[in-house]
Amino acid sequence: MSKECECPGAKMQDFGKEEVKGAEEGKRASQLRQWPVQLHLVSPEAPYFQKADVLLSADCVAYSAGDFHKDYMKGKTIAIACPKLDEGQETYIEKITSLIDDAKINTLTVMTMEVPCCGGLVSIAQKGLQAAKRKIPVKSIVIGIRGGNVLSEEWIS
Amino acid sequence: MQAYLNAPIKEVISKFPKVADILNGYEIGCVPCSVGTCLLKDVVAIHNIGEENKAQLMYEVEKAIYPDREVKRPVINKAAKAKPEILRYSPPLRMLVNEHLLIKRLLNCVPAIVKALKEDTVIDKEPVIGAVDFIRMYADKFHHAKEEDILFKYFDEKADIIQAMLNDHVEGRSHVKEVLNGLKDNKIDAVSQHLSAYAELLTGHIKKEDEILYPWMDKNLTVKQVGELFDKFNAVDNGLQRGVEETYKGRIEDLEAKFIQK
C-alpha cells in the first residue's frame, strides 16, 4: 500500500521527541465505578446504568486524553468499544437502544479520536438512538492524536 | 478600571457615553435595556463575541474611560472578526429556540394586523383575539413556563440577566392585559398600541435569549443538567393537551394566509 493510501487510524506517527508539558506532581484517584467496561460485556440491567450519564468511549481515547478520568469519566458510567476492529456491531446498536429505553439513561457522551475510522462509534450511537422509543441528549467529543486536545464538542441529537 | 468592571453598565454608559457606541459596535445591545444593572465585566463575559474580540472591546472601553492612560493594544488575528460563530444549542435549549420560531411568525403578522385595525372600516377583532390566545397559551403557558418554572431555576434567579428576562415576561403580560382591556372597551388605539409594543418587546427579548442567554446557559450547564432539562421539558410537552404545537401552528398559518401571503 502506498503511503498516500495509508489509513489515518493505522498510520505510524512518532511524537517521541516532542517535549511534554504538564503538571506531574500528585496522584489522582481512579474515577472508575464499575466493572466490566467493554461494550460487549456490560449489561443495561446493571444498577450503575440506571438513569446514568453514560460515556461511550473509543478504546484509544483514554491513552490520548491525559486527564481522562478527571475530565470525562468523573460522575459517568462508562462503556468502551472499537468501531474499526470489534465484531458484532449490530449488538452494540441494540445495547445502546436498551440503555436508552430500559436503563433510561439520562445522557450519552460519545468520545472518539480524530481518525476517520472512529466516526463509526458515533454512527453506532446514533443508530441506537434512532431505534429507541425514548429520546435523550447525545454529545460527541473528538480528541486529537497529538496532545489529546478537544478538537470538537457538540450535541448531535 | 476594576471599579468600573464591577459597576452597573447603565452607570458606566451615563458617565462615559462613548462606551455605548463601543458596545453597539460589537452588537451588544445594553443601551436600550430597561434594567441596566448588569456589571460591565458580566456584560463582556456573557456575550458570544470570541476571546480576541473581547480583548479588543476591553481595550477600547479602557481607552474611553482613561483616554490619557497607556493601554496595551491586544494582538488581533484578523480572522477573529470574520464570520460570527454559528450558534449550536443543547437539545433542551434547542427546543426553546424552535418554539421561538413559531412565536416570531406571530410577531411578523402583528404590523399587518395593526394596519388592518387602523384602516379597515369594519373592525375585525378575531385576528387580535387569535393572537392573544396564541400569546397566552403558546408563548406564555407552553414556552415561558418552561423557562420560569424549570430552566431559570438551574441558575441564580437574582442574576441581572435572568431578572432582565423575567422583567420582559412581566412587561409582555401587561401589554397583553391592556390589549384585552382595549378589545373589551372598544378602544382600538389602545389595542394597536399595546399589540405593537408587545411585538417590539418580544422581538428584542427573543434575540437576547437566542444570541446571548441560551449560549451562556449552555456553557454553564453540566451534561447531567442538560439531560434533566430535556426530560423535564418533554414532560411538560407531553403533559399538555395533545397536539398543542400543531394546533397553534395551524392558527399561525391562518393568520399568515390572511395578513402576509396576500
Interface residues (C-beta under 8 A of the other chain):
Chain A: D53 G75 K76 N106 T107 T109 K135 I136 P137 K139 E154 W155 S157
Chain B: R88 Y89 S90 P91 P92 R94 V223 K224 V226 G227 E228 F230 D231 N234
